[in-house]
Amino acid sequence: MNESHDVIVIGLGPGGAMAAVELAKAGAKVLVLDFKPKKTKPCGGCVSRRWEWLLRTLDLPNDLWRHPVDRLWLTAPDRPPALWRTGEPGAYFVDRAELDLALSKAVRNAGVQVLEARALEMAYSTIGVTLKSTAGQHRAPWLVGADGAGGLMGRKLGLGRSKLAYRAVVEERPLPTHLAERLNHAALIELGGVLGGYAWAFARGQTVNLGMGYWCVKKKAGWAALPTSEVVKAFAGFLHRLGLGEPGPWRGWVIPCPGGGPPLVARGRACVVGDAAAAGDPFLGEGIGQAMFSGRLAAQAVLDGDLERYNRELKGLWREHRHGRLLARLIYGWPGFFQGLACRHPGAIELGFAVLRGELAQAGLWSAVAAKLLGREPTLDPAARGYYSKHLN
């Protein structure tokens, strides 16, 4: 196959799907290369509602959102838990395989050509790209890389480089009876079980998603990460505290996050989105919404013929991530203190739900906490998802 297109998108995850649909709706001839690994990508599957305005633009099946989250258990080893129930859900638990299938259908319904092929080599010039894949050779003036951490685009063009990432282990198993009521519409987050991170238990129907993630920083000699044996030992301790026995078959993955200055995400006629752009939230490790947001901005910049606009317009997200890094350092650095504070003042957890709904930015948490301490109500955007849809869009 040797065809020419307006835009080639590598990868059909949330970022690639959003970019492809936006481009196709504007009339561009889009080719997506969708390489399917043998195993489903490991994922916690928690999508905060601050990105709901983006997800709804793809007209995804309503059944995807059948597991809303309106309660939070905040726990720590050997401490009583804090529980808070909010008035309006802050997130949804989704099955990643179901989400990926729905995204694939949305892309095809938009008229995008999808090839199940793997990108192998890329030749780049000032007028476009020539890409070699397992399906042949492809040419286009523009290229969007949504091929994840360590993908071809980032390696070839030096885009999306970052020294900070979440490393995580995750497994899924049938939901045990003794946790069914506790996890009904609820997220369980444990602080202090792993250095520099947190563990979680999320229930979707009769399935429970269990995981543990932590920060790691890239040094000159490589990633300064905990040994796998220590992570699995910490994960086993978390499962034991939940009465779940030993870890089952788990999988690991990496979510790159911006670890300082904004990463370069575009050069000339090529750009990267999602994990390839190191767009993950450094506080929560969330990546689905950030991938879709970056995919939309990249598509708009391609349509304008100016990918420097994409570099500029991601500044709002990078600003949020600066505050996310500070929150992570504080809360994961002193987990006992903050979990104990939540036990004494569980209403403070509502601020976290406000962030998840997009009524409050991470950058606005500091003034909101100050208002609470002074006995005043913090200022929130009354329209759910307001901050992220108005100020980052």
C-alpha positions in Angstrom: 0.0 0.0 0.0 1.4 3.4 -1.0 -1.2 6.1 -0.4 -1.2 9.8 0.4 -3.3 11.3 3.2 -3.7 14.8 4.8 -2.8 13.5 8.2 -1.4 10.2 9.6 -2.2 9.3 13.2 -0.2 6.6 14.9 -2.2 5.0 17.6 -5.9 4.6 18.4 -6.0 5.3 22.1 -7.9 8.2 23.6 -5.5 10.9 22.2 -5.3 9.4 18.8 -9.0 8.8 18.5 -9.9 12.4 19.5 -7.3 13.9 17.1 -8.6 11.6 14.2 -12.3 12.5 14.8 -11.6 16.2 15.0 -9.6 16.2 11.8 -12.1 14.0 9.9 -15.0 16.2 11.0 -13.2 19.2 9.4 -12.8 17.3 6.1 -9.3 16.0 6.4 -8.3 12.7 4.9 -7.0 10.8 7.9 -5.2 7.5 8.2 -4.8 5.8 11.6 -2.3 3.1 12.2 -3.7 0.9 15.0 -1.3 -1.7 16.3 -3.1 -4.0 18.7 -0.9 -5.7 21.3 -1.8 -9.2 22.4 -2.8 -8.0 25.8 -5.2 -5.2 26.8 -3.4 -2.1 28.2 -3.4 -2.2 32.0 -5.3 0.7 33.3 -7.1 1.8 36.5 -10.0 3.0 34.4 -11.0 6.0 36.5 -12.1 9.0 34.3 -12.7 12.2 36.2 -15.7 14.3 35.1 -13.6 17.3 34.4 -13.1 15.7 31.0 -16.7 14.7 30.4 -17.3 17.6 28.0 -14.6 16.1 25.8 -15.9 12.5 26.0 -19.4 13.6 25.1 -18.2 15.1 21.8 -17.4 11.6 20.5 -21.0 10.3 21.1 -19.8 7.3 23.0 -22.3 4.7 24.3 -24.0 5.8 27.6 -23.4 2.3 28.9 -19.7 3.3 29.4 -20.7 5.6 32.2 -22.7 3.1 34.2 -20.3 3.1 37.2 -20.3 6.6 38.7 -18.2 7.5 41.8 -19.8 9.5 44.6 -17.9 8.2 47.6 -14.3 8.1 48.7 -12.6 5.9 51.3 -9.3 7.4 52.2 -7.2 4.9 54.1 -3.7 4.4 55.5 -2.1 1.3 57.0 -3.0 0.8 60.6 -5.3 3.8 60.7 -9.0 4.3 60.8 -10.4 5.2 57.3 -12.0 8.5 56.3 -15.2 8.3 54.3 -17.0 11.1 52.4 -20.0 11.0 50.2 -20.5 13.8 47.7 -23.8 15.1 46.2 -22.8 14.6 42.6 -20.4 12.0 41.1 -16.9 13.1 40.5 -15.7 10.3 38.2 -16.6 7.2 36.4 -15.0 3.7 36.4 -14.7 2.4 32.9 -13.5 -0.9 31.4 -10.5 0.1 29.3 -11.2 -2.6 26.7 -14.8 -1.3 26.3 -13.6 2.3 26.1 -11.0 1.4 23.4 -13.6 -0.5 21.3 -16.0 2.5 21.6 -13.3 4.9 20.5 -12.4 2.7 17.5 -16.1 2.7 16.4 -16.3 6.5 16.8 -13.2 6.9 14.6 -14.5 4.7 11.9 -18.0 6.3 12.0 -16.2 9.6 11.3 -15.0 8.2 8.0 -11.4 7.7 9.1 -9.4 4.9 7.4 -7.9 2.6 10.0 -5.2 0.1 9.3 -4.2 -2.6 11.8 -0.5 -2.0 11.3 2.6 -1.1 13.2 4.8 1.9 12.4 8.3 0.8 11.7 10.3 3.7 10.2 9.8 7.4 9.5 11.4 9.9 7.2 10.8 13.5 8.2 11.1 16.7 6.2 9.9 20.3 6.3 7.0 19.4 3.9 5.8 16.3 5.5 6.5 12.7 6.4 6.9 9.3 4.8 6.1 6.4 7.1 6.8 2.8 6.6 4.5 0.3 8.4 3.8 -3.4 8.4 1.1 -2.5 5.8 3.3 -0.6 3.4 4.4 3.0 2.9 2.3 6.1 3.7 2.8 9.8 3.0 1.2 12.9 4.6 2.0 16.6 5.2 1.2 16.1 8.9 1.8 13.4 11.5 0.3 13.0 15.0 2.0 10.5 17.3 -0.4 8.8 19.8 1.7 5.7 20.2 2.3 5.9 23.9 5.4 6.2 26.1 8.6 5.3 24.2 6.8 5.4 20.9 8.4 5.9 17.5 7.5 9.6 17.3 9.1 10.5 20.6 12.2 8.5 19.9 12.8 9.8 16.4 12.0 13.5 17.0 12.9 14.0 20.6 9.3 15.0 21.5 7.4 14.4 24.8 10.6 13.8 26.8 10.2 14.0 30.6 12.1 12.9 33.7 9.0 12.1 35.7 6.6 9.2 35.4 4.1 7.1 37.4 5.0 3.4 37.5 2.2 1.1 38.5 1.1 -2.4 38.9 -2.6 -3.4 38.3 -4.7 -6.5 38.3 -8.4 -7.3 38.0 -10.3 -10.1 39.7 -13.9 -10.9 40.6 -15.3 -8.6 43.3 -15.4 -10.4 46.6 -18.6 -10.3 48.6 -17.0 -8.6 51.7 -16.0 -5.6 49.6 -19.2 -5.3 47.4 -21.1 -2.8 49.6 -18.0 -0.9 50.6 -17.0 -0.3 47.0 -20.4 0.4 45.6 -20.1 3.7 43.7 -16.9 4.3 45.8 -13.2 4.7 45.2 -10.9 3.3 47.9 -7.5 5.1 48.0 -4.7 4.1 50.4 -1.9 6.5 51.3 1.4 5.4 52.8 1.5 1.8 51.5 4.1 2.7 48.9 6.8 5.4 48.9 5.7 8.4 46.8 2.4 7.2 45.6 -0.9 5.5 46.5 -2.9 2.3 46.1 -6.5 1.9 44.9 -9.5 -0.4 44.7 -12.2 0.4 42.1 -15.3 -1.8 41.5 -17.1 -2.1 38.2 -20.1 -4.4 38.6 -18.7 -7.8 39.6 -15.1 -6.8 38.9 -12.6 -5.1 41.1 -9.6 -3.2 39.7 -6.6 -3.2 42.1 -3.4 -1.2 41.7 -0.5 0.7 43.2 1.4 3.6 41.5 4.3 5.7 42.6 6.5 8.5 41.3 9.9 7.7 39.7 12.4 10.2 38.4 14.8 9.6 35.5 18.5 10.0 36.5 21.6 9.9 34.3 22.0 6.2 35.0 18.4 5.4 34.3 15.1 5.5 36.2 15.4 5.8 40.0 12.6 3.3 40.5 11.8 1.0 43.4 12.9 -2.6 42.6 10.0 -4.7 41.3 10.2 -7.1 44.2 9.6 -4.2 46.7 6.6 -2.9 44.7 5.0 -6.3 44.6 5.7 -6.7 48.3 4.0 -3.4 49.0 1.1 -4.3 46.7 0.7 -7.7 48.5 0.5 -5.8 51.8 -2.3 -3.6 50.4 -4.3 -6.7 49.3 -3.8 -8.3 52.7 -5.2 -5.2 54.4 -8.3 -5.6 52.2 -8.6 -9.3 53.0 -7.8 -10.3 49.4 -4.9 -12.7 49.9 -1.9 -12.8 47.6 -1.5 -10.9 44.3 -2.9 -12.6 41.2 -1.6 -12.1 37.7 -0.6 -8.4 37.6 0.8 -6.2 34.9 2.9 -3.1 35.0 2.9 0.1 33.0 4.3 3.6 32.9 2.4 7.0 32.7 4.9 9.8 31.7 4.2 13.2 33.4 5.8 16.6 32.9 8.5 16.8 35.5 9.7 20.4 35.2 9.6 22.7 32.2 6.9 22.0 29.6 8.0 19.1 27.3 8.3 19.9 23.6 5.4 18.3 21.9 5.6 19.5 18.4 8.3 20.2 15.8 7.6 21.3 12.2 4.8 19.1 10.9 4.8 16.4 13.6 3.5 16.3 17.1 2.7 13.9 19.9 -0.3 13.6 22.2 -1.3 11.7 25.4 1.3 9.5 27.0 3.6 10.2 24.0 3.5 13.8 25.1 4.1 13.1 28.8 0.6 14.6 29.5 -0.4 12.5 32.5 -1.5 14.1 35.7 1.4 14.0 38.1 -1.0 14.1 41.1 -3.4 11.4 40.3 -1.6 9.5 37.5 -4.7 10.0 35.3 -4.1 10.0 31.6 -7.3 9.3 29.6 -8.8 12.8 29.7 -5.4 14.5 29.3 -4.7 12.4 26.2 -8.1 13.5 24.7 -7.5 17.1 25.5 -4.0 17.1 23.9 -5.4 15.2 20.9 -8.0 17.9 20.3 -5.6 20.7 20.6 -3.2 19.0 18.2 -6.0 18.5 15.6 -7.0 22.2 15.8 -3.3 23.2 15.3 -2.9 20.9 12.3 -6.1 22.4 10.8 -4.7 25.9 11.3 -1.4 24.7 9.7 0.6 25.8 12.8 1.8 23.2 15.3 3.6 25.9 17.3 0.1 26.8 18.4 -0.2 23.4 19.9 3.0 23.9 21.9 1.6 27.3 23.1 -2.0 26.1 23.9 -0.9 23.3 26.2 0.5 25.8 28.6 -2.7 25.8 30.6 -2.4 22.0 31.2 1.3 22.3 32.1 0.3 25.0 34.6 -2.1 22.6 36.2 0.5 20.0 36.3 2.9 22.2 38.2 0.4 22.4 41.0 -0.3 18.7 40.7 3.4 18.0 41.3 3.3 20.1 44.4 0.2 18.4 45.7 1.8 15.0 45.1 5.0 16.0 47.0 3.0 17.2 49.9 0.3 14.4 50.2 2.5 11.4 49.2 5.4 12.8 51.2 3.4 13.0 54.4 0.6 10.4 53.9 -0.1 9.8 57.6 -0.6 13.5 58.3 -3.0 14.1 55.4 -5.0 10.9 55.9 -5.3 11.8 59.6 -6.4 15.3 58.6 -9.1 13.8 56.4 -10.3 11.7 59.3 -10.7 14.7 61.5 -12.2 16.9 58.8 -13.8 14.6 56.1 -15.6 17.5 54.5 -12.3 18.6 53.1 -12.5 15.7 50.7 -15.3 17.5 48.9 -12.6 19.8 47.5 -11.1 16.8 45.8 -14.5 15.9 44.3 -14.8 19.6 43.1 -11.5 19.1 41.3 -12.6 15.8 39.7 -15.8 17.5 38.5 -13.9 20.5 37.1 -15.5 23.0 39.4 -12.1 23.8 40.9 -8.7 23.7 39.3 -5.7 22.1 41.0 -4.2 25.6 40.8 -7.1 26.9 42.8 -6.9 24.4 45.6 -4.6 26.5 47.7 -7.1 29.5 47.9 -10.0 27.0 48.5 -8.2 25.4 51.4 -7.4 28.9 52.8 -11.1 29.8 52.5 -12.1 26.7 54.4 -9.6 27.5 57.2 -11.0 31.0 57.5 -14.6 29.6 57.7 -15.6 30.7 54.3 -16.9 28.7 51.4 -14.4 28.4 48.4 -15.4 29.8 45.1 -16.4 27.1 42.6 -17.6 27.2 39.0 -21.3 26.3 39.3 -21.3 24.6 35.9 -19.8 21.2 36.3 -16.5 20.8 34.4 -16.5 24.6 34.0 -12.9 25.3 34.7 -11.5 22.7 32.2 -14.0 23.4 29.5 -13.7 27.2 29.6 -10.1 27.9 30.6 -8.2 25.0 29.1 -10.2 24.8 25.9 
